[in-house]
Amino acid sequence: MKKSGKKAVITAVILALLLAAGAGVWYFFLRGESNSANAVYVESVASLTGGYSESTRYSGIVEAQDTLTIKNDSSKKIDTIFVKEGQSVVIGTPLFSYDVTEAQNNILSSNLEIEGIDNEIAALNAEITELDQQRSSAPESEKLEYTTEIQKRQMSIRQNQYDRETKVAAIAGYQKEIDTATVLSSIAGTVKTINDTDDSDMGASDPVFMVITQTGEFRVKGTLDEMSVMAISTGTDVIIRSRVDEEKTWKGTVTKIDLEPQTEEENDYYMDSQGDKASKYPFYVQLESMDGLILGQHVFIEMDYGQSDRSGIWLNQEYIFYDEEGNPFIWAADSRGRIEKREVVLGESDDETYTTEIVSGISTSDRIAWPEESIREGMPVTETMPEYEEPEGGMDYPEGEMEYPEGEMEYPEGGMDFPEGEMDHPAEGPEGEYPGAEEEFPEAETETEGD
């Protein structure tokens, strides 16, 4: 009995060791696949179909279609402001008026000067009449003197007439200044700002005094960064999507892109993901419909690939694989975080966008992988994009980056200098080879150092 019990104990120990070894093999060789090096990169169907991809969206804000900016004429003084901030105005609403006291005084002064000129002209005409009568009764030897005096007075009349016309024109200018002293709104909108402080914009000759935003017509102003400013062009169709309700959309077209960095009261820059300053570039979208939009509403802007005109899941055809029997499938992540073949049912295809409708098999919440040949069922998945791995040795050359053994771009024995003149050998043999090209040339002909 003792011998039999000892044998049983040994057998149990051996079995335990075998089980432990098997567990070790499973852990290191099978479970070891779960490390990031062997994991398959997957992305959500929603991000791939453009439904919720933040990378293809731009932030935007609904603003007035037009903005009336009125600058203050620094040569004039504002007399009365008829409106206040937030007030609604229509076309022709008086906004403010300039002080016209100086213009009125100038008109009075000019009228007095014109009156004086008219009196002087009348006096000169009377003198001419009298001189003309005297000339007619004077001897011939004195008539020339009378004629000269008459001509002098005629010249004075013409000068006074010119001065009078100048004064009349000045009065017309002063009167126009009075008539246009009241500035009227040229759009229907809301008074956004009134800058009535005396010390504002001291460096500007014509500072902005009042801003009115147009009502009734909206547009969307988006913002691009330095990396995406060339990704959009005027005429591009876009979709405006509500930040609150993803299903609420509006269509529009990019009408303007400002390639100058944005210059507003707020900062012209923002911090990118690396903490560096990056410029902002505004662009503007003309809307087909404004129903449901409100001024100042924040929205998303995304390229219109036709996704708003069709329902369901439309996936890039490259993600669809076919088994040996021709059945379509997609590499998808299962509930355990492993890759699996997911059979799908296909619908219509769109050759313009190179997409195919997935009728069933996956949903927008599923995660799928690009169909690499190396993928096998059961492999672990990851949502961390793999880093690019350069070939072994990278791009470094054995003797240093882009450096040749005998020095950078230097050829032995004097480089490309030939003793009988450059390229002086007849072309014999294969193209690019010349007889005697390997012969050693006299040092006097080939030295390039120490000359």
Buried (B, 14 or more C-beta within 10 A) or exposed (E): EEEEEEEEEEEEEEEEEEEEEEEEEEEEEEEEBBEEEEBBBBBBBBBBBBBBBEEBBBEBBBBBBBEBEBEBBEEBEBEEBBBEEEBEBEEEBBBBBBEBEEBBEBBEBBEEBBEBBEEBBEEBEEBBEEBEEBBEEBEEEEBEEBEEBBEBBEEBBEEBEEBBEBBEEBBEEBBEBBEEBBBBBBBBBBBBBBEEEEEEBEEEEEBBBBBBBBBEBBBBBBBBBEEEBEEBEEEBBBBBBBEEEEEEBBBBBBEEBBEEBBEEEEEEBEEEEEEEEBBBBBBBBBBEEBEEBEBEBEBBBBBBBBBBEEEEBBBEBEBBBEEEEEEBBBBBBBEEEBBBBBEBEBEEEBEEBEBBBBEEBBEBEBBBBBBEEEBEEEBBBBEEEEEEEEEEEEEEEEEEEEEEEEEEEEEEBBEEBBBEEEEEEEEEEEEEEBEEEEEEBEEEEBEEEEE
